[in-house]
Amino acid sequence: MILQGIDGQLSLQEFGNNGTTYGMQILFCEMDFSGPSSRPRTEETLVMNRGTFSTSAHYIEGPDDPRYAPIPITFSCRLADTVNTRILSDWISGVTKLTGTTQLYSFKGKTTLDGNTLPNFNDTTGKYAYRVEMLWDTAGSDLGYQYNEVYFPPGQQTISESPDGLTLSANGQCFGDVSRILLISGTTPVIA
């Protein structure tokens, strides 16, 4: 399957309040995406008797750091739908409230990994994490990934204008789980 040059959809979602999860679906073309297809696992170290393999040889599991450390995702794409460009810029720049009445709520601390609820950020002012979904239209067998608790560090996101459109470049840190999807999750559209 070749994904180069295939159009698709990017979805940013916030946790919501009182059961209402707000989301923003952005159509894209010419996507340049880099992200893992799953979270890393902990290391296993073989323990032997003075360096000699025997029936008592066994593995010990290393620290949980690689499993819970944030993993980078980056993408750039030419936006096919420029209507929500300002709202998209607000979300990935770290604002807490959109123009109007839409208050954003972070996904941080709302998801689990290996049965453990991930903690909130210590600094909760302006540090919001979102669910990011990417779905490529592959004519019959759509391919997509869901990244939970993605934080976009301020100052690392850009929107560039060119004669043929707007290009979004984003760098995020995924703290939650990564999973395959076939459809974008249903959310209430953002109104700003």
C-alpha positions in Angstrom: 0.0 0.0 0.0 1.4 3.4 -1.0 0.3 6.3 1.1 2.4 9.0 -0.6 0.2 11.7 -2.1 -3.0 10.1 -0.8 -5.6 12.4 0.6 -7.1 11.9 4.1 -8.5 13.4 7.2 -6.9 14.7 10.4 -9.0 14.9 13.6 -8.2 16.8 16.8 -10.4 16.1 19.7 -10.6 17.5 23.2 -12.0 15.5 26.2 -15.2 17.5 26.5 -17.3 18.5 29.5 -20.6 16.8 30.6 -20.2 14.2 27.9 -19.7 16.5 25.0 -16.4 15.9 23.2 -15.5 18.6 20.7 -13.5 17.8 17.6 -12.2 19.4 14.5 -11.9 17.4 11.2 -9.5 18.8 8.7 -9.2 17.4 5.2 -5.6 17.2 4.0 -3.6 16.4 0.9 0.2 15.8 0.5 0.6 14.6 4.0 4.1 14.0 5.4 3.6 12.1 8.6 6.0 10.4 11.0 4.7 8.5 14.1 5.0 5.1 15.6 2.4 2.4 14.9 2.5 1.3 18.6 4.1 2.2 21.9 7.5 0.8 22.8 7.8 -2.2 25.2 10.0 -2.6 28.2 13.4 -4.3 27.7 14.0 -7.8 28.8 17.5 -8.8 30.1 18.6 -12.4 30.1 20.1 -13.5 33.5 22.4 -16.5 33.5 24.5 -18.3 36.1 27.9 -16.5 35.9 27.4 -16.0 32.1 26.6 -19.6 31.4 23.2 -20.5 30.0 21.4 -23.2 32.1 17.9 -24.3 33.1 17.9 -21.6 35.7 18.4 -18.8 33.1 15.5 -16.3 33.0 14.6 -12.8 31.9 14.1 -9.8 34.1 12.0 -6.8 32.9 13.7 -3.5 32.7 12.2 -0.1 34.0 8.9 1.2 32.7 10.5 4.4 31.4 10.4 3.5 27.7 6.8 2.4 28.0 5.5 5.6 29.6 7.8 8.2 28.1 6.2 10.5 25.5 6.7 9.4 21.9 7.1 12.0 19.1 4.7 12.5 16.2 5.3 15.0 13.5 3.3 15.9 10.4 3.0 18.5 7.7 0.3 18.7 5.1 -1.2 21.1 2.7 -4.7 21.9 4.0 -7.5 21.2 1.6 -10.1 22.8 3.9 -9.0 26.3 5.0 -12.2 27.2 6.9 -10.9 25.9 10.3 -7.3 27.0 9.9 -7.6 29.7 12.6 -9.2 27.3 15.0 -6.6 24.7 14.2 -3.8 27.2 14.8 -5.4 28.1 18.2 -5.6 24.5 19.3 -2.0 23.5 18.6 -0.6 26.8 20.0 -1.9 26.0 23.5 -4.9 28.2 24.0 -7.5 27.1 26.6 -10.6 28.9 25.2 -11.5 29.5 21.6 -13.0 32.8 20.5 -16.6 32.7 21.5 -17.8 30.3 24.2 -16.0 27.0 23.4 -13.9 26.0 26.5 -11.4 23.3 25.7 -10.7 20.4 28.0 -7.5 18.4 28.0 -7.4 14.6 27.4 -4.4 14.4 29.8 -5.2 12.2 32.8 -8.2 10.7 31.1 -6.8 7.6 29.3 -5.1 4.4 30.5 -2.0 2.6 29.5 -1.5 -1.0 30.6 -4.5 -0.5 33.0 -2.9 2.5 34.6 -4.6 5.9 34.4 -2.0 8.4 33.1 -1.5 11.4 35.4 -2.4 15.0 34.6 0.4 17.5 33.8 1.7 19.2 36.9 1.5 22.6 35.1 -2.2 22.7 34.0 -2.2 26.3 32.8 -2.3 26.1 29.0 -0.8 22.6 28.7 -3.5 20.7 26.9 -3.3 17.3 25.4 -5.6 16.1 22.6 -6.6 13.0 20.8 -5.2 13.0 17.3 -6.6 10.7 14.6 -5.1 10.3 11.1 -7.1 8.5 8.4 -5.8 8.0 4.9 -8.3 7.3 2.1 -6.9 4.3 0.4 -9.9 3.4 -1.8 -11.5 0.5 -0.1 -9.3 -0.3 3.0 -8.8 3.0 4.9 -5.8 3.1 7.2 -5.7 5.2 10.3 -4.1 5.6 13.7 -5.4 7.2 17.0 -2.9 8.9 19.3 -4.1 9.6 22.8 -3.0 12.5 25.0 -0.9 14.4 22.4 0.7 17.6 23.6 1.8 20.3 21.1 4.7 22.3 22.7 4.2 26.0 22.0 6.5 27.5 19.4 7.0 24.2 17.5 3.9 24.5 15.2 3.8 26.5 12.0 1.3 27.4 9.3 2.9 28.6 6.0 1.3 30.3 3.1 2.2 29.6 -0.5 0.6 30.3 -3.8 -1.1 26.9 -3.9 -2.4 26.7 -0.3 -1.6 26.6 3.4 0.8 24.1 4.8 0.6 23.0 8.5 3.6 21.6 10.2 3.2 20.2 13.7 5.3 18.5 16.3 3.6 16.6 19.1 4.4 14.4 22.1 2.1 11.4 22.5 1.7 10.4 26.2 -1.1 7.9 25.7 -1.7 4.7 23.7 -1.5 4.3 19.9 -4.1 2.2 18.1 -5.4 1.4 14.6 -8.7 2.9 13.5 -10.9 2.4 10.5 -13.1 5.5 11.1 -12.7 9.0 12.7 -14.5 9.1 16.0 -17.7 11.0 16.1 -17.5 14.3 18.0 -19.5 17.6 18.2 -17.9 20.0 15.7 -16.1 23.0 17.2 -17.9 26.3 16.9 -15.8 29.4 17.1 
